[in-house]
């Protein structure tokens, strides 16, 4: 008895009966078609043909059915996907719209329609079917498309919500993590942008735009060269070489073969990658010039900087790098020309120019050149007359060079301008001593 044999397998009698009846239905021969009806080979073969990857074959089977109005919803969806694989977006969209005419609540048809419209740049038109698909069935592909649509429509907050959800479901999708990185970069979140962009890279994305965004993320974090380490390298290596995953920055003192190296997580590394793909890219040149300057490779920085200034001679960033290079090499003649050019082009404001003159003066003072240092400080004071650092340095140098009357004036200005300074008593005492020395009395 079937019931007894099923009990022997551990199944109750009722379950056994259902099990037997189910297999009886599956294994029973299909009923012959009704008189006058013919079996449609498309209905039987289209799924198998599509599953084999023969998309042209699937279209050949299903397109006539659709044209005759005899294709059911599932067959039309297969046909639409086959058209998609063949790059025939317009035909796919036509088929999908016929599905929605029949069933507006079909999640797959809504999602595919929205994604096709998004691909065509019709963002406003794509939003409604994508939103409807999301309400009907939440899946990563729809969420990612909806996130891209929101971003294109200028709604980054909504885009971020859907992209993060898509990424939690499928971490292998580089497009979602890439766009999340861009959104974070737009908000000035360098570290978070770096995280998402590296996820896109690990998922297989490798493009010029990805390296550009990664470089900008590192610049936001001031990661020009990253942490610098000293490694021994057995074979000859030059600055810019990548050895064992590290970027060679230059030779280090000590044993032969020791080099300073940095990681690839830096603006310098990304800049070098950008220039391999686009040798005249301005952002790449800026990253490389700034990176080499940070790595104390002034000659290499100068080469990249000259190429950058040929492309954008009076840009604030190029002039700022030129000023930093001149300070690093103590080429004060070049620094003066750079600051004059920046002031003429209005690339820097007076406070920024004053800061460069102040640093220039500090470098001169460190070399014992007091008079030139005072001249540089006076230029800084002309552009930033209330800068406490400039006034203090001027007062100190004037005292050291015997210009007591000038020093008294600077101390008097500081006492008046900064009554709440932490060292106000010292300033007042210095002023009083100078007044007594010069014969002036309150």
C-alpha positions as CSV (number, residue, x, y, z in Angstrom):
1,X,0.0,0.0,0.0
2,X,1.3,3.5,-0.8
3,X,0.3,4.8,2.6
4,X,2.2,2.0,4.3
5,X,5.3,2.5,2.2
6,X,5.3,6.3,2.9
7,X,4.9,5.6,6.6
8,X,8.0,3.4,6.3
9,X,9.8,6.5,5.0
10,X,8.7,8.5,8.0
11,X,5.9,10.5,6.2
12,X,2.3,10.6,7.6
13,X,-0.4,9.1,5.5
14,X,-2.0,12.4,4.4
15,X,1.4,13.9,3.3
16,X,2.1,10.7,1.5
17,X,-1.1,10.9,-0.5
18,X,-0.4,14.5,-1.5
19,X,3.1,13.6,-2.5
20,X,2.0,10.7,-4.7
21,X,-0.8,12.8,-6.3
22,X,1.7,15.7,-7.0
23,X,4.1,13.4,-8.8
24,X,1.3,11.8,-10.7
25,X,0.3,15.2,-12.1
26,X,3.9,16.1,-13.0
27,X,4.6,12.8,-14.7
28,X,1.3,12.5,-16.4
29,X,1.4,13.0,-20.2
30,X,0.3,16.4,-21.4
31,X,-3.3,16.5,-22.7
32,X,-3.4,16.7,-26.5
33,X,-4.3,20.1,-27.9
34,X,-7.9,20.8,-28.6
35,X,-9.2,19.9,-32.0
36,X,-8.0,22.5,-34.6
37,X,-5.3,23.9,-32.2
38,X,-1.6,23.6,-32.9
39,X,1.2,23.5,-30.3
40,X,3.2,26.8,-30.5
41,X,6.9,26.0,-30.5
42,X,7.7,29.5,-29.3
43,X,5.9,28.9,-26.1
44,X,7.8,25.8,-25.4
45,X,11.3,26.8,-26.6
46,X,11.7,30.5,-25.9
47,X,12.8,30.2,-22.3
48,X,15.3,27.5,-23.1
49,X,16.7,29.4,-26.0
50,X,17.0,32.6,-23.9
51,X,18.6,30.6,-21.0
52,X,21.3,29.3,-23.4
53,X,22.2,33.0,-24.2
54,X,20.9,32.8,-27.7
55,X,19.1,36.2,-27.5
56,X,18.7,36.5,-31.3
57,X,17.1,33.1,-31.3
58,X,14.7,34.1,-28.6
59,X,13.7,37.3,-30.5
60,X,13.2,35.2,-33.7
61,X,10.8,32.9,-31.7
62,X,8.9,35.6,-29.8
63,X,8.8,38.7,-32.0
64,X,6.2,37.2,-34.4
65,X,4.0,36.2,-31.4
66,X,4.2,39.7,-30.0
67,X,3.5,41.3,-33.4
68,X,0.4,39.1,-33.7
69,X,-0.7,40.0,-30.2
70,X,-0.5,36.4,-29.0
71,X,2.5,36.7,-26.6
72,X,1.6,36.5,-22.9
73,X,3.2,38.7,-20.3
74,X,6.1,36.3,-19.5
75,X,6.9,35.9,-23.1
76,X,6.9,39.6,-23.6
77,X,9.3,40.1,-20.7
78,X,11.7,37.5,-22.1
79,X,11.5,39.3,-25.5
80,X,12.2,42.7,-23.9
81,X,15.2,41.3,-22.0
82,X,16.5,39.6,-25.2
83,X,16.3,43.0,-27.0
84,X,18.2,44.5,-24.1
85,X,21.0,42.0,-24.4
86,X,21.2,42.8,-28.2
87,X,21.4,46.5,-27.5
88,X,18.0,47.2,-29.1
89,X,16.7,49.5,-26.4
90,X,13.9,51.1,-28.4
91,X,12.4,47.7,-29.3
92,X,12.7,46.6,-25.7
93,X,10.9,49.7,-24.5
94,X,8.1,49.2,-26.9
95,X,7.6,45.6,-25.7
96,X,7.7,46.7,-22.0
97,X,5.1,49.4,-22.6
98,X,2.8,46.8,-24.1
99,X,3.3,44.8,-20.8
100,X,2.4,47.8,-18.7
101,X,-0.7,48.4,-20.9
102,X,-1.8,44.9,-19.8
103,X,-0.5,44.9,-16.2
104,X,0.5,48.3,-14.7
105,X,1.5,46.5,-11.5
106,X,4.2,44.3,-13.0
107,X,7.4,45.2,-11.0
108,X,9.8,43.8,-13.6
109,X,8.3,45.8,-16.4
110,X,8.2,49.0,-14.4
111,X,11.8,48.6,-13.3
112,X,13.1,47.8,-16.8
113,X,11.2,50.7,-18.3
114,X,12.6,53.1,-15.7
115,X,16.1,51.9,-16.2
116,X,15.8,52.2,-20.0
117,X,14.5,55.8,-19.7
118,X,17.3,56.6,-17.3
119,X,19.8,55.2,-19.7
120,X,18.3,57.5,-22.4
121,X,18.7,60.5,-20.2
122,X,15.0,60.9,-19.6
123,X,15.3,61.3,-15.8
124,X,12.0,62.9,-15.0
125,X,10.1,60.3,-17.1
126,X,12.1,57.4,-15.5
127,X,11.3,58.5,-12.0
128,X,7.6,57.4,-11.9
129,X,8.1,53.7,-13.1
130,X,11.2,53.3,-10.9
131,X,9.3,54.6,-7.8
132,X,6.4,52.3,-8.6
133,X,8.7,49.3,-9.2
134,X,10.3,50.0,-5.8
135,X,7.0,50.1,-4.1
136,X,6.0,46.8,-5.7
137,X,9.2,44.9,-5.1
138,X,12.4,46.2,-3.5
139,X,15.5,44.8,-5.3
140,X,19.1,46.0,-5.6
141,X,18.8,46.8,-9.4
142,X,15.8,49.0,-8.9
143,X,17.2,50.7,-5.9
144,X,20.5,51.5,-7.7
145,X,18.6,52.9,-10.7
146,X,16.3,54.9,-8.5
147,X,19.4,56.3,-6.7
148,X,21.0,57.3,-10.0
149,X,17.7,58.9,-11.1
150,X,17.4,61.0,-7.9
151,X,21.0,62.1,-8.2
152,X,20.5,63.2,-11.8
153,X,17.4,65.2,-10.7
154,X,19.5,67.0,-8.0
155,X,18.3,65.1,-5.0
156,X,21.5,63.6,-3.5
157,X,20.0,62.9,-0.1
158,X,17.3,60.6,-1.6
159,X,19.9,59.1,-4.0
160,X,22.2,58.3,-1.1
161,X,19.5,56.4,0.8
162,X,18.7,54.1,-2.2
163,X,22.3,53.6,-3.2
164,X,23.3,52.6,0.3
165,X,20.4,50.1,0.4
166,X,21.4,48.7,-3.0
167,X,25.0,48.4,-1.9
168,X,24.1,46.5,1.3
169,X,22.3,43.9,-0.8
170,X,25.0,43.6,-3.5
171,X,28.4,44.9,-2.5
172,X,29.8,43.9,-5.9
173,X,28.0,46.7,-7.8
174,X,30.7,49.2,-8.6
175,X,28.3,51.8,-10.1
176,X,26.5,52.3,-6.8
177,X,29.6,52.6,-4.7
178,X,31.1,55.0,-7.3
179,X,28.1,57.3,-7.2
180,X,28.1,57.2,-3.4
181,X,31.7,58.3,-3.5
182,X,30.9,61.2,-5.8
183,X,28.0,62.3,-3.5
184,X,30.3,62.2,-0.4
185,X,33.0,64.1,-2.4
186,X,30.5,66.8,-3.3
187,X,29.7,67.2,0.4
188,X,33.4,67.4,1.3
189,X,33.5,64.0,3.1
190,X,36.9,62.9,1.8
191,X,37.4,59.8,4.0
192,X,33.9,58.4,3.3
193,X,34.3,59.2,-0.5
194,X,37.6,57.3,-0.4
195,X,35.9,54.3,1.2
196,X,33.2,54.0,-1.4
197,X,35.5,54.7,-4.4
198,X,37.9,52.0,-3.2
199,X,34.9,49.6,-3.0
200,X,34.2,50.4,-6.6
201,X,37.8,49.8,-7.6
202,X,37.8,46.5,-5.7
203,X,34.6,45.5,-7.5
204,X,36.4,45.8,-10.8
205,X,36.0,49.4,-11.9
206,X,39.1,51.1,-13.4
207,X,38.6,54.4,-15.2
208,X,40.1,57.8,-15.5
209,X,37.2,59.3,-13.7
210,X,37.6,56.9,-10.8
211,X,41.3,57.9,-10.4
212,X,40.3,61.6,-10.6
213,X,37.7,61.3,-7.8
214,X,40.1,59.2,-5.6
215,X,42.8,61.8,-6.1
216,X,40.4,64.6,-5.0
217,X,39.3,62.5,-2.0
218,X,43.0,62.3,-0.9
219,X,43.5,66.0,-1.5
220,X,40.6,66.8,0.8
221,X,42.3,64.7,3.5
222,X,45.8,66.2,2.7
223,X,47.0,62.8,1.8
224,X,49.5,64.0,-0.8
225,X,51.9,61.1,-0.3
226,X,50.4,59.2,2.6
227,X,52.5,57.8,5.4
228,X,56.2,57.7,4.4
229,X,58.2,54.6,5.3
230,X,61.8,53.5,4.7
231,X,62.2,50.2,2.8
232,X,65.1,48.3,1.4
233,X,64.6,47.5,-2.3
234,X,66.9,44.9,-3.8
235,X,66.6,46.1,-7.4
236,X,67.3,49.6,-8.8
237,X,64.2,51.9,-8.3
238,X,63.5,55.5,-9.3
239,X,60.9,57.9,-7.8
240,X,57.5,57.1,-9.2
241,X,58.2,53.3,-9.5
242,X,55.7,51.0,-7.8
243,X,57.5,48.2,-6.0
244,X,55.6,45.6,-3.9
245,X,52.6,47.8,-3.8
246,X,54.5,50.8,-2.6
247,X,55.3,54.0,-4.4
248,X,59.0,54.9,-4.4
249,X,59.5,58.5,-3.3
250,X,63.3,58.7,-3.4
251,X,66.5,57.5,-1.8
252,X,66.9,57.4,2.0
253,X,70.1,57.9,3.9
254,X,71.8,54.9,5.4
255,X,72.4,51.5,3.8
256,X,72.5,51.1,0.1
257,X,69.2,50.3,-1.5
258,X,67.1,52.0,1.1
259,X,64.3,54.1,-0.2
260,X,61.5,56.3,1.1
261,X,58.2,54.9,0.0
262,X,54.5,55.7,0.3
263,X,51.4,53.7,-0.1
264,X,49.1,53.9,-3.2
265,X,46.5,55.6,-1.1
266,X,47.7,59.1,-1.9
267,X,47.0,61.9,-4.4
268,X,50.5,61.5,-5.8
269,X,49.8,57.8,-6.8
270,X,46.4,58.7,-8.3
271,X,47.9,61.7,-10.2
272,X,50.6,59.4,-11.8
273,X,47.8,57.0,-12.8
274,X,45.8,59.8,-14.3
275,X,48.8,61.1,-16.3
276,X,49.4,57.6,-17.7
277,X,45.9,57.8,-19.2
278,X,45.8,61.5,-20.0
279,X,49.2,63.2,-20.0
280,X,47.8,66.7,-20.1
281,X,45.2,66.3,-17.4
282,X,45.4,69.4,-15.2
283,X,44.1,67.8,-12.1
284,X,46.7,65.0,-12.6
285,X,49.5,67.5,-13.0
286,X,48.4,69.3,-9.9
287,X,48.3,66.2,-7.8
288,X,51.7,65.0,-9.0
289,X,53.4,68.4,-8.5
290,X,51.9,68.8,-5.0
291,X,52.9,65.2,-4.2
292,X,56.5,65.5,-5.3
293,X,56.8,68.8,-3.4
294,X,55.5,67.1,-0.2
295,X,58.0,64.2,-0.8
296,X,60.9,66.8,-1.0
297,X,61.4,66.1,-4.7
298,X,61.6,69.7,-5.8
299,X,63.0,69.0,-9.2
300,X,60.2,66.5,-10.1
301,X,57.6,68.9,-8.6
302,X,59.0,71.7,-10.8
303,X,58.7,69.7,-14.0
304,X,55.0,68.9,-13.3
305,X,54.4,72.5,-12.2
306,X,55.8,74.0,-15.4
307,X,53.5,71.8,-17.4
308,X,50.6,72.8,-15.3
309,X,51.3,76.5,-15.5
310,X,51.6,76.2,-19.3
311,X,47.9,75.1,-19.2
312,X,46.7,77.5,-16.5
313,X,49.3,80.2,-15.9
314,X,47.3,82.4,-13.5
315,X,45.2,79.8,-11.7
316,X,45.2,80.2,-7.9
317,X,46.2,76.6,-7.3
318,X,49.1,76.7,-9.8
319,X,50.4,80.0,-8.3
320,X,50.0,78.6,-4.8
321,X,52.2,75.6,-5.7
322,X,54.7,77.9,-7.4
323,X,54.9,79.9,-4.2
324,X,55.3,76.8,-2.0
325,X,58.1,75.5,-4.3
326,X,59.9,78.8,-4.1
327,X,59.7,78.8,-0.3
328,X,60.9,75.1,-0.2
329,X,63.9,75.9,-2.4
330,X,64.4,79.3,-0.8
331,X,64.3,80.9,-4.3
332,X,63.1,84.3,-3.0
333,X,63.4,86.0,-6.4
334,X,61.0,83.5,-7.9
335,X,58.7,83.9,-4.8
336,X,58.6,87.7,-5.3
337,X,57.7,87.3,-9.0
338,X,55.1,84.7,-8.1
339,X,53.4,86.9,-5.5
340,X,53.4,89.9,-7.9
341,X,51.8,87.7,-10.6
342,X,49.2,86.4,-8.1
343,X,48.4,89.9,-6.9
344,X,48.1,91.2,-10.5
345,X,45.8,88.4,-11.5
346,X,43.9,88.7,-8.3
347,X,44.5,85.0,-7.7
348,X,45.2,85.6,-4.0
349,X,43.6,88.0,-1.6
350,X,45.6,90.3,0.6
351,X,45.6,88.0,3.7
352,X,47.0,85.1,1.6
353,X,49.7,87.3,0.1
354,X,50.5,88.7,3.5
355,X,50.9,85.1,4.8
356,X,53.4,84.3,2.1
357,X,55.4,87.4,2.9
358,X,55.4,86.5,6.6
359,X,56.8,83.0,5.8
360,X,59.3,84.6,3.5
361,X,60.4,86.8,6.4
362,X,60.7,83.9,8.8
363,X,63.0,82.1,6.4
364,X,65.2,85.2,6.0
365,X,65.3,85.7,9.8
366,X,66.4,82.1,10.3
367,X,69.3,82.8,8.1
368,X,70.2,85.9,10.1
369,X,69.1,88.3,7.4
370,X,67.2,90.8,9.6
371,X,66.9,93.8,7.3
372,X,65.5,91.8,4.4
373,X,63.2,90.1,6.8
374,X,61.9,93.5,8.1
375,X,61.3,94.5,4.5
376,X,59.2,91.4,3.8
377,X,57.3,91.9,7.0
378,X,56.5,95.5,6.1
379,X,55.0,94.2,2.8
380,X,53.0,91.7,4.8
381,X,51.8,94.4,7.3
382,X,50.7,96.6,4.3
383,X,48.3,93.9,3.2
384,X,47.3,92.6,6.7
385,X,47.7,95.6,9.1
386,X,45.9,93.8,12.0
387,X,47.7,90.5,11.8
388,X,49.1,89.7,15.3
389,X,51.8,87.5,13.9
390,X,53.1,90.1,11.5
391,X,53.0,92.9,14.2
392,X,54.8,90.8,16.8
393,X,57.5,89.8,14.4
394,X,58.0,93.4,13.3
395,X,58.2,94.6,16.8
396,X,60.7,92.0,17.8
397,X,63.0,92.5,14.8
398,X,62.8,96.3,15.2
399,X,64.0,96.0,18.8
400,X,66.8,93.6,17.7
401,X,68.0,96.0,15.0
402,X,67.8,99.1,17.3
403,X,64.7,100.6,15.7
404,X,63.2,101.4,19.0
405,X,60.8,104.2,17.8
406,X,59.3,101.8,15.2
407,X,59.2,99.0,17.8
408,X,57.3,101.3,20.2
409,X,54.7,102.0,17.5
410,X,54.1,98.4,16.8
411,X,53.8,97.5,20.5
412,X,51.4,100.4,21.0
413,X,49.2,99.2,18.1
414,X,49.2,95.6,19.6
415,X,48.1,96.9,23.0
416,X,45.3,98.9,21.4
417,X,44.2,96.1,18.9
418,X,44.5,93.1,21.2
419,X,43.5,94.1,24.8
420,X,42.4,90.6,25.6
421,X,45.6,88.9,24.4
422,X,47.0,86.2,26.7
423,X,50.3,88.1,27.0
424,X,48.8,91.6,27.2
425,X,50.9,92.3,30.4
426,X,54.1,91.5,28.5
427,X,53.1,93.7,25.7
428,X,52.4,96.6,28.0
429,X,55.7,96.1,29.9
430,X,57.6,96.1,26.6
431,X,55.8,99.2,25.5
432,X,56.5,100.9,28.8
433,X,60.2,100.0,28.6
434,X,60.5,101.4,25.1
435,X,58.7,104.6,26.1
436,X,61.2,105.1,28.8
437,X,64.1,104.4,26.5
438,X,62.9,106.9,23.9
439,X,62.0,109.5,26.5
440,X,58.3,109.4,26.0
441,X,56.0,109.5,29.0
442,X,52.3,108.8,29.4
